[in-house]
């Protein structure tokens, strides 16, 4: 059983539970590691100072019982509002690099995971209703997450498919869809950026497949990429939601281990490997 999660949201952003409640749940589940990763994007901006103070408090309180890591999930289009915010971000222990918004005409035009209606409106306004053109633009921006954010790992890589199970606007087996995705993936692998297997859409009943889907995961393995398994929990009951599915899928795609983040003896944060068995 995996005993850690590094994509965790709380009431500081769009989560349903406090950071303390997430820690309590992690201890109940027998976790050894817990990474907090509140949103910082064009739509959701935490009180970063309050968040930083609370996670530091929990780190001190539970040291020796639970290895708590202080991170954020940065959207590609996020920009700090002031120097204090920039300094707080620089003090975070890890960063998830994600693309929630498509940048058009130099601005965050629309979110790809808000509602199906807004995604469709954005596709019609900026891409003439061509979902393949939109997906290509999405993956071109996904390829930039390391160069622009210097992230620790990539979050929910194929989020552009958030509504595709119901709408089928994209044929995910079509080269027009998957080739831009593979090109972005290959570039990020060349930068040694791990990819999370994100269980959020599966554990909330929104999608049948994990992010990335099985086809992309299999190609990630062939490219020599590495993975983390995260629940993308927005409520305590799903802190380990989907882990069994993710482990089974990862093994079927040829992965033998997943990565964990942990504090080293000197207080720095490093990756370690956990066998998938």
PASEBA-1860 file (N, C-alpha, C; in nm, 3 decimals):
! residues 277
1> XXXXXXXX> 0.083/-0.120/0.000/0.000/0.000/0.000/0.087/0.125/0.000 ~ 0.053/0.221/-0.084/0.123/0.349/-0.080/0.083/0.426/0.045 ~ 0.181/0.485/0.108/0.153/0.554/0.234/0.196/0.700/0.227 ~ 0.158/0.765/0.118/0.188/0.907/0.105/0.116/0.967/-0.013 ~ 0.094/1.097/-0.009/0.030/1.170/-0.118/0.093/1.309/-0.124 ~ 0.114/1.357/-0.247/0.184/1.485/-0.264/0.105/1.585/-0.347 ~ -0.023/1.557/-0.367/-0.113/1.650/-0.436/-0.237/1.661/-0.349 ~ -0.234/1.756/-0.257/-0.335/1.766/-0.151/-0.384/1.910/-0.140
9> XXXXXXXX> -0.516/1.928/-0.148/-0.576/2.061/-0.139/-0.657/2.074/-0.010 ~ -0.666/2.195/0.040/-0.735/2.222/0.166/-0.825/2.344/0.149 ~ -0.884/2.389/0.259/-0.969/2.507/0.257/-0.891/2.635/0.229 ~ -0.760/2.628/0.224/-0.683/2.745/0.180/-0.709/2.776/0.032 ~ -0.750/2.673/-0.045/-0.785/2.697/-0.186/-0.924/2.642/-0.210 ~ -0.937/2.533/-0.286/-1.069/2.480/-0.319/-1.096/2.345/-0.255 ~ -1.023/2.312/-0.150/-1.047/2.187/-0.078/-1.159/2.200/0.023 ~ -1.210/2.086/0.070/-1.322/2.084/0.163/-1.280/2.071/0.309
17> XXXXXXXX> -1.154/2.034/0.333/-1.108/2.012/0.469/-0.987/2.098/0.500 ~ -0.967/2.123/0.628/-0.851/2.201/0.672/-0.724/2.117/0.660 ~ -0.611/2.184/0.666/-0.483/2.113/0.663/-0.472/2.018/0.783 ~ -0.520/2.063/0.898/-0.516/1.978/1.018/-0.598/1.851/0.996 ~ -0.715/1.865/0.935/-0.799/1.747/0.910/-0.732/1.652/0.812 ~ -0.660/1.706/0.717/-0.587/1.620/0.622/-0.474/1.545/0.694 ~ -0.406/1.611/0.784/-0.302/1.544/0.862/-0.363/1.433/0.947 ~ -0.474/1.462/1.013/-0.540/1.361/1.095/-0.579/1.238/1.011
25> XXXXXXXX> -0.628/1.263/0.891/-0.667/1.154/0.804/-0.545/1.074/0.758 ~ -0.437/1.145/0.727/-0.314/1.078/0.686/-0.263/0.985/0.796 ~ -0.267/1.030/0.918/-0.223/0.947/1.030/-0.316/0.827/1.047 ~ -0.445/0.849/1.031/-0.541/0.739/1.041/-0.514/0.632/0.936 ~ -0.473/0.676/0.815/-0.445/0.583/0.706/-0.308/0.517/0.717 ~ -0.229/0.558/0.815/-0.096/0.502/0.830/0.006/0.562/0.736 ~ -0.021/0.683/0.686/0.073/0.750/0.597/0.204/0.780/0.670 ~ 0.310/0.781/0.592/0.440/0.825/0.643/0.477/0.962/0.586
33> XXXXXXXX> 0.415/1.000/0.472/0.446/1.125/0.403/0.318/1.194/0.359 ~ 0.317/1.326/0.366/0.203/1.403/0.317/0.253/1.536/0.264 ~ 0.225/1.561/0.137/0.264/1.687/0.074/0.143/1.773/0.047 ~ 0.147/1.897/0.095/0.040/1.993/0.067/0.076/2.072/-0.059 ~ -0.025/2.099/-0.142/0.002/2.160/-0.273/-0.111/2.254/-0.313 ~ -0.135/2.357/-0.234/-0.244/2.449/-0.262/-0.228/2.517/-0.397 ~ -0.343/2.551/-0.458/-0.344/2.616/-0.589/-0.293/2.760/-0.583 ~ -0.212/2.794/-0.683/-0.182/2.933/-0.715/-0.194/2.946/-0.866
41> XXXXXXXX> -0.306/3.003/-0.912/-0.328/3.016/-1.056/-0.410/3.142/-1.082 ~ -0.441/3.173/-1.207/-0.513/3.297/-1.236/-0.651/3.304/-1.172 ~ -0.707/3.191/-1.132/-0.842/3.187/-1.076/-0.843/3.171/-0.924 ~ -0.751/3.093/-0.872/-0.745/3.065/-0.728/-0.611/3.110/-0.673 ~ -0.614/3.205/-0.584/-0.492/3.253/-0.518/-0.511/3.240/-0.367 ~ -0.433/3.156/-0.306/-0.441/3.140/-0.161/-0.386/3.263/-0.089 ~ -0.418/3.273/0.039/-0.342/3.360/0.128/-0.213/3.284/0.155 ~ -0.113/3.312/0.075/0.007/3.229/0.075/0.082/3.237/0.208
49> XXXXXXXX> 0.081/3.352/0.271/0.150/3.367/0.399/0.083/3.282/0.507 ~ -0.051/3.286/0.512/-0.123/3.206/0.611/-0.103/3.057/0.584 ~ -0.106/3.018/0.459/-0.083/2.879/0.420/0.056/2.835/0.463 ~ 0.156/2.915/0.431/0.293/2.882/0.467/0.308/2.866/0.618 ~ 0.249/2.955/0.694/0.259/2.948/0.840/0.193/2.822/0.895 ~ 0.077/2.787/0.841/0.005/2.670/0.892/0.078/2.541/0.859 ~ 0.128/2.528/0.738/0.198/2.404/0.704/0.328/2.392/0.784 ~ 0.396/2.503/0.806/0.516/2.499/0.891/0.481/2.458/1.034
57> XXXXXXXX> 0.367/2.507/1.084/0.324/2.468/1.219/0.301/2.317/1.225 ~ 0.233/2.264/1.126/0.205/2.120/1.123/0.334/2.039/1.108 ~ 0.427/2.088/1.029/0.556/2.019/1.015/0.626/2.007/1.150 ~ 0.624/2.115/1.225/0.689/2.114/1.357/0.615/2.024/1.455 ~ 0.482/2.030/1.452/0.403/1.954/1.548/0.413/1.803/1.526 ~ 0.424/1.762/1.399/0.418/1.618/1.369/0.553/1.562/1.325 ~ 0.658/1.637/1.346/0.791/1.588/1.310/0.820/1.457/1.384 ~ 0.865/1.357/1.311/0.889/1.225/1.369/0.771/1.132/1.359
65> XXXXXXXX> 0.651/1.187/1.333/0.531/1.105/1.317/0.485/1.100/1.172 ~ 0.503/1.211/1.101/0.458/1.223/0.963/0.549/1.323/0.894 ~ 0.607/1.282/0.783/0.693/1.372/0.707/0.604/1.461/0.620 ~ 0.584/1.585/0.662/0.496/1.679/0.594/0.580/1.771/0.506 ~ 0.538/1.784/0.380/0.611/1.867/0.285/0.525/1.984/0.242 ~ 0.589/2.096/0.223/0.521/2.224/0.196/0.538/2.261/0.049 ~ 0.433/2.240/-0.029/0.442/2.268/-0.171/0.327/2.353/-0.221 ~ 0.328/2.383/-0.350/0.217/2.452/-0.416/0.197/2.391/-0.554
73> XXXXXXXX> 0.075/2.403/-0.605/0.046/2.368/-0.744/0.037/2.498/-0.823 ~ 0.136/2.521/-0.907/0.142/2.644/-0.986/0.085/2.618/-1.125 ~ -0.003/2.706/-1.169/-0.045/2.703/-1.308/0.060/2.771/-1.394 ~ 0.073/2.724/-1.517/0.171/2.781/-1.608/0.158/2.933/-1.618 ~ 0.036/2.986/-1.608/0.012/3.129/-1.629/0.011/3.209/-1.499 ~ 0.049/3.145/-1.390/0.053/3.217/-1.262/0.168/3.317/-1.260 ~ 0.141/3.433/-1.202/0.244/3.535/-1.184/0.231/3.595/-1.046 ~ 0.338/3.597/-0.965/0.330/3.654/-0.830/0.286/3.800/-0.833
81> XXXXXXXX> 0.206/3.839/-0.734/0.154/3.975/-0.730/0.252/4.075/-0.672 ~ 0.345/4.026/-0.591/0.440/4.118/-0.527/0.564/4.040/-0.484 ~ 0.661/4.113/-0.432/0.788/4.052/-0.393/0.770/3.953/-0.277 ~ 0.683/3.986/-0.181/0.662/3.895/-0.068/0.609/3.760/-0.116 ~ 0.513/3.765/-0.210/0.458/3.641/-0.263/0.566/3.561/-0.336 ~ 0.650/3.630/-0.410/0.759/3.563/-0.481/0.854/3.495/-0.383 ~ 0.887/3.565/-0.274/0.978/3.507/-0.174/0.917/3.386/-0.106 ~ 0.786/3.391/-0.078/0.719/3.277/-0.018/0.722/3.156/-0.112
89> XXXXXXXX> 0.700/3.182/-0.239/0.705/3.074/-0.336/0.845/3.013/-0.345 ~ 0.944/3.098/-0.341/1.082/3.049/-0.348/1.117/2.964/-0.227 ~ 1.044/2.982/-0.117/1.068/2.903/0.003/0.992/2.772/0.009 ~ 0.906/2.747/-0.091/0.832/2.621/-0.093/0.927/2.505/-0.123 ~ 0.889/2.387/-0.076/0.979/2.272/-0.087/0.961/2.193/-0.217 ~ 0.849/2.210/-0.283/0.831/2.149/-0.415/0.718/2.221/-0.488 ~ 0.720/2.210/-0.620/0.620/2.274/-0.705/0.561/2.172/-0.802 ~ 0.429/2.169/-0.812/0.362/2.093/-0.918/0.338/2.189/-1.033
97> XXXXXXXX> 0.379/2.151/-1.152/0.355/2.232/-1.270/0.232/2.182/-1.345 ~ 0.131/2.268/-1.358/0.005/2.227/-1.421/-0.042/2.331/-1.521 ~ -0.124/2.287/-1.615/-0.189/2.377/-1.710/-0.340/2.362/-1.692 ~ -0.402/2.460/-1.628/-0.548/2.464/-1.613/-0.611/2.558/-1.714 ~ -0.533/2.658/-1.757/-0.584/2.763/-1.845/-0.507/2.765/-1.975 ~ -0.576/2.793/-2.081/-0.509/2.813/-2.209/-0.478/2.962/-2.226 ~ -0.355/2.989/-2.264/-0.312/3.127/-2.287/-0.338/3.164/-2.433 ~ -0.419/3.266/-2.452/-0.448/3.316/-2.585/-0.435/3.468/-2.582
105> XXXXXXXX> -0.368/3.521/-2.682/-0.348/3.666/-2.692/-0.283/3.722/-2.565 ~ -0.190/3.640/-2.506/-0.115/3.686/-2.391/-0.191/3.688/-2.261 ~ -0.304/3.620/-2.254/-0.381/3.617/-2.129/-0.439/3.478/-2.107 ~ -0.484/3.455/-1.984/-0.551/3.329/-1.951/-0.693/3.338/-2.006 ~ -0.716/3.274/-2.120/-0.843/3.292/-2.190/-0.957/3.210/-2.128 ~ -0.930/3.083/-2.098/-1.035/2.999/-2.040/-0.971/2.877/-1.977 ~ -1.042/2.820/-1.879/-0.995/2.700/-1.811/-1.041/2.576/-1.886 ~ -0.954/2.476/-1.890/-0.989/2.352/-1.961/-1.067/2.256/-1.873
113> XXXXXXXX> -1.077/2.283/-1.743/-1.141/2.189/-1.651/-1.251/2.254/-1.569 ~ -1.306/2.367/-1.614/-1.410/2.436/-1.539/-1.545/2.370/-1.563 ~ -1.604/2.397/-1.679/-1.727/2.328/-1.720/-1.714/2.292/-1.867 ~ -1.789/2.191/-1.908/-1.786/2.151/-2.049/-1.835/2.264/-2.138 ~ -1.933/2.339/-2.092/-1.985/2.449/-2.170/-1.883/2.559/-2.194 ~ -1.807/2.592/-2.090/-1.706/2.696/-2.105/-1.588/2.648/-2.190 ~ -1.556/2.521/-2.178/-1.451/2.466/-2.264/-1.495/2.473/-2.411 ~ -1.619/2.437/-2.437/-1.670/2.439/-2.573/-1.676/2.583/-2.627
121> XXXXXXXX> -1.715/2.677/-2.542/-1.720/2.817/-2.585/-1.581/2.867/-2.618 ~ -1.482/2.830/-2.536/-1.344/2.870/-2.563/-1.292/2.809/-2.691 ~ -1.327/2.683/-2.713/-1.283/2.616/-2.836/-1.343/2.684/-2.958 ~ -1.469/2.721/-2.952/-1.534/2.787/-3.065/-1.477/2.927/-3.088 ~ -1.451/3.000/-2.978/-1.403/3.137/-2.993/-1.261/3.144/-3.047 ~ -1.174/3.057/-2.997/-1.032/3.069/-3.032/-0.982/2.967/-3.135 ~ -1.057/2.857/-3.152/-1.009/2.751/-3.242/-1.113/2.712/-3.346 ~ -1.215/2.792/-3.362/-1.317/2.762/-3.461/-1.389/2.632/-3.437
129> XXXXXXXX> -1.392/2.588/-3.311/-1.458/2.463/-3.277/-1.375/2.339/-3.303 ~ -1.248/2.355/-3.339/-1.161/2.242/-3.370/-1.090/2.196/-3.242 ~ -1.138/2.087/-3.185/-1.082/2.038/-3.059/-0.939/1.988/-3.074 ~ -0.903/1.943/-3.192/-0.766/1.895/-3.212/-0.668/2.012/-3.214 ~ -0.707/2.122/-3.274/-0.624/2.243/-3.269/-0.609/2.290/-3.124 ~ -0.718/2.285/-3.050/-0.713/2.327/-2.910/-0.622/2.234/-2.829 ~ -0.633/2.104/-2.850/-0.549/2.009/-2.778/-0.401/2.031/-2.812 ~ -0.373/2.059/-2.937/-0.234/2.087/-2.977/-0.180/2.209/-2.903
137> XXXXXXXX> -0.261/2.316/-2.894/-0.219/2.436/-2.821/-0.199/2.404/-2.673 ~ -0.287/2.322/-2.619/-0.274/2.282/-2.478/-0.142/2.212/-2.454 ~ -0.108/2.115/-2.537/0.016/2.040/-2.514/0.141/2.125/-2.545 ~ 0.130/2.220/-2.633/0.242/2.312/-2.655/0.269/2.393/-2.529 ~ 0.162/2.428/-2.457/0.181/2.499/-2.331/0.224/2.404/-2.220 ~ 0.172/2.282/-2.223/0.214/2.182/-2.124/0.365/2.159/-2.132 ~ 0.421/2.162/-2.251/0.565/2.140/-2.269/0.648/2.249/-2.204 ~ 0.587/2.361/-2.167/0.661/2.475/-2.113/0.668/2.477/-1.960
145> XXXXXXXX> 0.605/2.380/-1.893/0.592/2.393/-1.748/0.727/2.393/-1.676 ~ 0.823/2.318/-1.727/0.954/2.320/-1.659/1.030/2.448/-1.689 ~ 1.034/2.486/-1.814/1.111/2.605/-1.852/1.058/2.731/-1.785 ~ 0.927/2.738/-1.764/0.868/2.859/-1.707/0.850/2.852/-1.556 ~ 0.827/2.733/-1.503/0.797/2.720/-1.360/0.908/2.653/-1.279 ~ 0.998/2.580/-1.346/1.101/2.501/-1.277/1.035/2.409/-1.174 ~ 0.931/2.339/-1.220/0.852/2.255/-1.132/0.925/2.127/-1.095 ~ 0.878/2.066/-0.987/0.935/1.940/-0.939/0.879/1.821/-1.016
153> XXXXXXXX> 0.750/1.826/-1.048/0.689/1.723/-1.131/0.567/1.781/-1.202 ~ 0.522/1.708/-1.304/0.410/1.752/-1.388/0.279/1.700/-1.331 ~ 0.181/1.789/-1.319/0.049/1.751/-1.269/-0.048/1.718/-1.382 ~ -0.141/1.626/-1.354/-0.249/1.582/-1.446/-0.224/1.624/-1.592 ~ -0.132/1.554/-1.655/-0.078/1.592/-1.785/-0.184/1.613/-1.892 ~ -0.283/1.523/-1.902/-0.383/1.533/-2.008/-0.518/1.584/-1.957 ~ -0.513/1.689/-1.877/-0.635/1.748/-1.820/-0.731/1.797/-1.928 ~ -0.681/1.821/-2.047/-0.765/1.866/-2.158/-0.877/1.766/-2.187
161> XXXXXXXX> -0.864/1.642/-2.140/-0.966/1.539/-2.164/-1.067/1.531/-2.050 ~ -1.070/1.631/-1.963/-1.156/1.629/-1.844/-1.301/1.589/-1.877 ~ -1.358/1.638/-1.986/-1.499/1.612/-2.018/-1.515/1.514/-2.134 ~ -1.408/1.451/-2.176/-1.413/1.373/-2.300/-1.488/1.242/-2.286 ~ -1.495/1.186/-2.166/-1.570/1.062/-2.148/-1.717/1.080/-2.186 ~ -1.773/1.195/-2.152/-1.914/1.222/-2.180/-1.936/1.279/-2.319 ~ -1.845/1.367/-2.362/-1.868/1.442/-2.486/-1.803/1.381/-2.610 ~ -1.693/1.312/-2.593/-1.622/1.250/-2.705/-1.586/1.350/-2.815
169> XXXXXXXX> -1.543/1.468/-2.773/-1.501/1.570/-2.870/-1.366/1.536/-2.931 ~ -1.288/1.455/-2.861/-1.157/1.413/-2.908/-1.153/1.261/-2.917 ~ -1.100/1.211/-3.026/-1.068/1.068/-3.034/-0.924/1.056/-2.985 ~ -0.907/1.002/-2.864/-0.775/0.999/-2.803/-0.681/0.899/-2.870 ~ -0.734/0.820/-2.963/-0.648/0.730/-3.040/-0.609/0.791/-3.175 ~ -0.653/0.914/-3.201/-0.623/0.983/-3.327/-0.487/1.053/-3.315 ~ -0.405/1.038/-3.419/-0.272/1.101/-3.419/-0.280/1.253/-3.399 ~ -0.385/1.313/-3.447/-0.399/1.458/-3.429/-0.405/1.494/-3.281
177> XXXXXXXX> -0.456/1.401/-3.199/-0.459/1.424/-3.055/-0.329/1.380/-2.989 ~ -0.289/1.256/-3.011/-0.182/1.203/-2.926/-0.041/1.244/-2.967 ~ -0.020/1.281/-3.091/0.116/1.320/-3.129/0.163/1.447/-3.057 ~ 0.084/1.554/-3.050/0.128/1.670/-2.970/0.151/1.634/-2.823 ~ 0.069/1.541/-2.770/0.088/1.499/-2.631/0.221/1.427/-2.615 ~ 0.253/1.337/-2.706/0.379/1.263/-2.696/0.500/1.355/-2.715 ~ 0.486/1.455/-2.800/0.597/1.549/-2.820/0.622/1.629/-2.692 ~ 0.516/1.673/-2.627/0.532/1.746/-2.501/0.590/1.655/-2.394
185> XXXXXXXX> 0.542/1.533/-2.388/0.591/1.436/-2.290/0.739/1.409/-2.309 ~ 0.778/1.387/-2.435/0.918/1.356/-2.464/1.009/1.473/-2.423 ~ 0.963/1.595/-2.446/1.044/1.710/-2.408/1.060/1.717/-2.256 ~ 0.952/1.696/-2.183/0.960/1.703/-2.036/1.045/1.589/-1.980 ~ 1.036/1.471/-2.041/1.122/1.360/-1.998/1.268/1.397/-2.019 ~ 1.297/1.468/-2.128/1.436/1.508/-2.154/1.487/1.604/-2.047 ~ 1.396/1.671/-1.979/1.432/1.761/-1.868/1.430/1.689/-1.734 ~ 1.406/1.558/-1.738/1.403/1.471/-1.619/1.292/1.511/-1.522
193> XXXXXXXX> 1.178/1.551/-1.578/1.063/1.586/-1.496/0.973/1.464/-1.480 ~ 0.951/1.417/-1.357/0.857/1.306/-1.337/0.713/1.350/-1.366 ~ 0.628/1.253/-1.394/0.486/1.278/-1.419/0.406/1.213/-1.307 ~ 0.307/1.285/-1.256/0.220/1.218/-1.161/0.116/1.136/-1.235 ~ 0.084/1.020/-1.179/-0.039/0.952/-1.213/-0.143/1.011/-1.119 ~ -0.233/1.088/-1.176/-0.329/1.165/-1.097/-0.461/1.089/-1.092 ~ -0.505/1.056/-0.971/-0.625/0.976/-0.951/-0.751/1.059/-0.932 ~ -0.738/1.192/-0.938/-0.849/1.279/-0.899/-0.977/1.258/-0.976
201> XXXXXXXX> -0.969/1.249/-1.110/-1.091/1.234/-1.189/-1.153/1.097/-1.169 ~ -1.070/0.995/-1.148/-1.121/0.860/-1.125/-1.184/0.849/-0.987 ~ -1.115/0.901/-0.885/-1.169/0.883/-0.749/-1.292/0.969/-0.722 ~ -1.318/1.069/-0.809/-1.440/1.148/-0.797/-1.547/1.107/-0.898 ~ -1.522/0.998/-0.970/-1.621/0.946/-1.063/-1.640/1.028/-1.188 ~ -1.538/1.107/-1.224/-1.550/1.196/-1.339/-1.499/1.132/-1.469 ~ -1.405/1.039/-1.457/-1.345/0.976/-1.574/-1.318/0.829/-1.545 ~ -1.313/0.751/-1.652/-1.282/0.609/-1.637/-1.132/0.585/-1.627
209> XXXXXXXX> -1.052/0.674/-1.689/-0.907/0.657/-1.690/-0.838/0.764/-1.607 ~ -0.720/0.726/-1.561/-0.636/0.817/-1.485/-0.575/0.921/-1.578 ~ -0.518/1.025/-1.520/-0.428/1.115/-1.593/-0.284/1.072/-1.562 ~ -0.197/1.049/-1.661/-0.224/1.037/-1.804/-0.297/0.905/-1.832 ~ -0.362/0.898/-1.947/-0.432/0.774/-1.980/-0.331/0.660/-2.005 ~ -0.384/0.541/-2.018/-0.299/0.421/-2.027/-0.203/0.427/-2.147 ~ -0.252/0.476/-2.261/-0.168/0.485/-2.380/-0.050/0.578/-2.355 ~ -0.075/0.693/-2.298/0.032/0.788/-2.270/0.127/0.735/-2.164
217> XXXXXXXX> 0.072/0.667/-2.064/0.158/0.608/-1.960/0.252/0.503/-2.019 ~ 0.199/0.421/-2.108/0.285/0.320/-2.170/0.398/0.383/-2.249 ~ 0.369/0.493/-2.318/0.473/0.563/-2.392/0.570/0.635/-2.298 ~ 0.519/0.685/-2.187/0.607/0.746/-2.089/0.709/0.645/-2.039 ~ 0.665/0.523/-2.014/0.757/0.418/-1.970/0.863/0.391/-2.076 ~ 0.821/0.383/-2.203/0.916/0.357/-2.311/1.018/0.470/-2.324 ~ 0.977/0.592/-2.290/1.067/0.707/-2.297/1.165/0.712/-2.179 ~ 1.143/0.627/-2.080/1.227/0.629/-1.961/1.181/0.728/-1.857
225> XXXXXXXX> 1.055/0.773/-1.867/1.001/0.867/-1.769/0.972/0.802/-1.636 ~ 0.959/0.885/-1.533/0.930/0.836/-1.399/0.797/0.892/-1.351 ~ 0.740/0.827/-1.249/0.606/0.861/-1.203/0.602/0.885/-1.052 ~ 0.501/0.962/-1.010/0.453/0.965/-0.874/0.305/0.928/-0.882 ~ 0.250/0.873/-0.777/0.107/0.843/-0.773/0.043/0.934/-0.668 ~ -0.053/1.014/-0.714/-0.118/1.112/-0.626/-0.269/1.106/-0.640 ~ -0.338/1.133/-0.532/-0.485/1.129/-0.535/-0.547/1.261/-0.577 ~ -0.470/1.370/-0.575/-0.527/1.503/-0.602/-0.647/1.524/-0.511
233> XXXXXXXX> -0.627/1.502/-0.381/-0.737/1.501/-0.286/-0.785/1.642/-0.255 ~ -0.917/1.662/-0.268/-0.981/1.786/-0.227/-1.069/1.764/-0.104 ~ -1.071/1.641/-0.056/-1.142/1.609/0.067/-1.072/1.491/0.133 ~ -1.082/1.485/0.264/-1.003/1.390/0.340/-1.037/1.245/0.307 ~ -1.164/1.219/0.272/-1.205/1.081/0.244/-1.136/1.024/0.120 ~ -1.084/1.110/0.034/-1.020/1.065/-0.089/-0.869/1.082/-0.086 ~ -0.813/1.094/0.032/-0.669/1.118/0.042/-0.588/1.006/-0.022 ~ -0.639/0.884/-0.016/-0.573/0.772/-0.084/-0.662/0.714/-0.195
241> XXXXXXXX> -0.755/0.794/-0.241/-0.852/0.749/-0.340/-0.789/0.714/-0.474 ~ -0.814/0.594/-0.521/-0.765/0.551/-0.651/-0.626/0.491/-0.650 ~ -0.561/0.482/-0.537/-0.424/0.430/-0.533/-0.416/0.288/-0.586 ~ -0.513/0.204/-0.552/-0.508/0.065/-0.598/-0.516/0.057/-0.750 ~ -0.602/0.138/-0.810/-0.615/0.141/-0.956/-0.486/0.192/-1.019 ~ -0.429/0.297/-0.960/-0.307/0.357/-1.016/-0.189/0.262/-1.009 ~ -0.174/0.192/-0.898/-0.064/0.096/-0.885/-0.079/-0.015/-0.987 ~ -0.199/-0.069/-0.999/-0.222/-0.177/-1.096/-0.195/-0.130/-1.239
249> XXXXXXXX> -0.242/-0.011/-1.271/-0.221/0.043/-1.406/-0.073/0.067/-1.434 ~ -0.004/0.124/-1.335/0.139/0.151/-1.353/0.216/0.022/-1.379 ~ 0.186/-0.081/-1.303/0.254/-0.210/-1.321/0.224/-0.267/-1.458 ~ 0.099/-0.259/-1.500/0.061/-0.310/-1.633/0.130/-0.233/-1.745 ~ 0.165/-0.107/-1.719/0.235/-0.027/-1.819/0.387/-0.045/-1.812 ~ 0.432/-0.128/-1.718/0.574/-0.162/-1.713/0.655/-0.090/-1.607 ~ 0.592/-0.009/-1.523/0.666/0.059/-1.417/0.690/-0.036/-1.300 ~ 0.806/-0.026/-1.241/0.841/-0.112/-1.127/0.843/-0.036/-0.995
257> XXXXXXXX> 0.844/0.098/-1.003/0.849/0.177/-0.880/0.783/0.312/-0.904 ~ 0.746/0.376/-0.796/0.697/0.513/-0.799/0.791/0.598/-0.714 ~ 0.787/0.727/-0.735/0.870/0.818/-0.657/0.792/0.873/-0.538 ~ 0.862/0.896/-0.430/0.811/0.967/-0.314/0.902/1.087/-0.290 ~ 0.845/1.192/-0.235/0.925/1.304/-0.186/0.946/1.287/-0.036 ~ 1.066/1.320/0.010/1.094/1.308/0.152/1.199/1.410/0.192 ~ 1.202/1.439/0.321/1.308/1.524/0.375/1.432/1.439/0.401 ~ 1.545/1.488/0.353/1.673/1.425/0.384/1.718/1.470/0.523
265> XXXXXXXX> 1.827/1.412/0.569/1.877/1.444/0.702/1.912/1.590/0.721 ~ 1.952/1.657/0.613/1.989/1.798/0.623/1.870/1.891/0.603 ~ 1.750/1.834/0.592/1.631/1.915/0.577/1.591/1.943/0.433 ~ 1.676/1.910/0.337/1.641/1.929/0.196/1.539/1.824/0.154 ~ 1.475/1.847/0.041/1.374/1.754/-0.010/1.432/1.679/-0.129 ~ 1.411/1.550/-0.132/1.465/1.466/-0.238/1.362/1.361/-0.279 ~ 1.385/1.300/-0.393/1.303/1.187/-0.436/1.362/1.057/-0.382 ~ 1.276/0.965/-0.344/1.316/0.828/-0.317/1.225/0.736/-0.398
273> XXXXX> 1.263/0.612/-0.413/1.187/0.516/-0.493/1.114/0.418/-0.403 ~ 0.986/0.393/-0.436/0.904/0.297/-0.365/0.866/0.186/-0.462 ~ 0.897/0.060/-0.434/0.861/-0.049/-0.526/0.710/-0.064/-0.541 ~ 0.667/-0.099/-0.660/0.527/-0.127/-0.686/0.509/-0.279/-0.685 ~ 0.469/-0.333/-0.574/0.449/-0.478/-0.565/0.325/-0.509/-0.484
END
